[in-house]
Every structure is written in C-alpha cells, then in structure tokens.
Amino acid sequence: MYRFFLILALLIILYYLIRRAIRKTGQEGALEKPKDGGALGNHMVQDPVCRVFIPRDHAVKESIGGQTYFFCSRGCATAFEKQLSA
C-alpha cells in the first residue's frame, strides 16, 4: 500500500515539473522583443504616484526633467509634477 502512495506522489511531482517547464517555455516565447526594436504594447509599467500597473500603450506618457514617466491618468501626471516642484 505504501508503494502505491509513493508512486502517486512521484507522479504528482512529475506532473507539476512538466507543467512548470511548459509554462516557462511559453512565457519565454511571449517575452521576445519585436524585430523592429519597438517596445511591446502589452508591457506593464507602474505609475509612480498611485503605484498601479497599466499597459504601456494605454499609459499617459510624460517627459519631466529629461526623464520619461508613465501614468495611469492625466491627474496622476499633474500630481507628480506638483510633487517635484514642491
């Protein structure tokens, strides 16, 4: 009886290892950069004011002091500029 449980446990571990390897391979393929060198549209960026993550192509892009920042809304961009000026 204990052999059955040992074999079952080994099969479960093997299943999770194979599943993890397949998922990791799939993620590596999805993270490749486009051939034209542009940024990925589904890349997530963090708003420095409210700390939420948003897709880069939907973010409000602002250049402040030579640095490019991404915000979830125009209001967060304005609040960030006020924080820097204070």
Summary of the structure (lengths in Angstrom):
residues: 86
radius of gyration: 22.4
end to end distance: 71.9
largest distance: 72.2
contacts: 177
relative contact order: 0.10
helix: 51%
strand: 19%
